[in-house]
């Protein structure tokens, strides 16, 4: 049995700003979209129901290294240089990679 490592990914910018997602190692974090809210439908017994696929927004992941040597995964679709990553890490407290 192999044990998969789980990491924290801090999302910077957009509608999911500050959310920390947890999952296996990836270079493209697929964040569930909030824009696919659908209304409930009623179907007849002999009518097949529609299959709804949840939409995701891909966020490229980069690794940020602090001065103390701790590494963090940051997922964003925006220019990362306009954010104070140190302040965002302190505010949302993701677990370091190492």
C-alpha positions as CSV (number, residue, x, y, z in Angstrom):
1,X,0.0,0.0,0.0
2,X,1.4,3.4,-1.0
3,X,0.7,6.5,1.0
4,X,-0.1,9.5,-1.1
5,X,1.1,12.9,0.1
6,X,-1.5,15.6,0.6
7,X,-0.6,19.3,0.2
8,X,-2.3,22.6,0.9
9,X,-2.8,25.0,-2.0
10,X,-3.6,28.7,-1.2
11,X,-5.7,30.3,-3.9
12,X,-4.8,34.0,-4.5
13,X,-7.2,36.3,-6.3
14,X,-10.6,35.7,-7.9
15,X,-13.8,34.5,-6.2
16,X,-11.9,31.8,-4.2
17,X,-9.3,34.2,-2.8
18,X,-7.9,32.9,0.5
19,X,-9.4,29.5,0.2
20,X,-7.0,26.7,1.0
21,X,-7.6,23.5,-1.0
22,X,-6.1,20.2,0.1
23,X,-5.1,17.4,-2.3
24,X,-2.4,15.4,-4.0
25,X,0.5,17.1,-5.8
26,X,-0.5,18.9,-9.0
27,X,0.7,21.7,-11.3
28,X,-2.8,22.8,-12.2
29,X,-5.3,23.0,-9.4
30,X,-8.9,22.5,-10.6
31,X,-11.1,24.8,-8.4
32,X,-14.8,24.1,-8.4
33,X,-16.7,27.0,-10.0
34,X,-19.5,28.8,-8.2
35,X,-21.1,29.8,-11.5
36,X,-22.9,26.5,-12.3
37,X,-25.8,26.7,-9.9
38,X,-28.7,24.9,-11.5
39,X,-32.3,24.6,-10.6
40,X,-33.8,21.3,-9.6
41,X,-35.8,19.5,-12.3
42,X,-38.5,16.9,-12.0
43,X,-38.4,13.9,-14.4
44,X,-41.0,11.3,-15.4
45,X,-40.2,7.7,-14.3
46,X,-39.5,6.6,-17.8
47,X,-37.4,9.7,-18.7
48,X,-33.6,9.6,-18.0
49,X,-32.3,12.4,-15.9
50,X,-29.6,14.8,-17.2
51,X,-26.1,14.2,-16.0
52,X,-24.6,17.5,-14.7
53,X,-20.8,17.8,-14.8
54,X,-19.4,20.2,-12.3
55,X,-17.5,23.0,-13.9
56,X,-13.9,23.8,-12.7
57,X,-11.6,26.7,-13.1
58,X,-8.0,25.7,-13.7
59,X,-5.4,27.6,-11.6
60,X,-1.7,27.2,-12.3
61,X,0.3,26.3,-9.2
62,X,3.7,27.9,-8.3
63,X,5.9,27.2,-5.3
64,X,6.7,30.1,-3.0
65,X,9.8,29.9,-0.7
66,X,9.9,32.0,2.4
67,X,13.1,33.4,3.9
68,X,13.0,30.7,6.6
69,X,13.1,28.0,3.9
70,X,9.5,26.9,4.2
71,X,7.8,26.2,0.8
72,X,4.1,26.8,0.0
73,X,2.0,26.0,-3.0
74,X,0.2,29.1,-4.4
75,X,-2.6,28.7,-7.1
76,X,-3.6,31.8,-9.0
77,X,-4.7,33.0,-12.4
78,X,-3.5,36.5,-11.7
79,X,-0.1,38.3,-11.7
80,X,1.4,37.0,-8.4
81,X,3.8,40.0,-8.1
82,X,0.9,42.4,-7.2
83,X,0.2,40.4,-4.0
84,X,2.1,40.4,-0.7
85,X,2.4,36.6,-0.5
86,X,4.0,36.7,3.0
87,X,0.9,38.5,4.3
88,X,-1.5,36.2,2.6
89,X,0.3,33.1,4.0
90,X,0.1,34.6,7.5
91,X,-3.5,35.5,7.1
92,X,-4.8,32.1,5.7
93,X,-2.2,29.8,7.3
94,X,-1.7,27.0,4.8
95,X,0.6,24.1,5.8
96,X,4.1,24.3,4.3
97,X,5.1,21.7,1.8
98,X,8.3,20.7,3.6
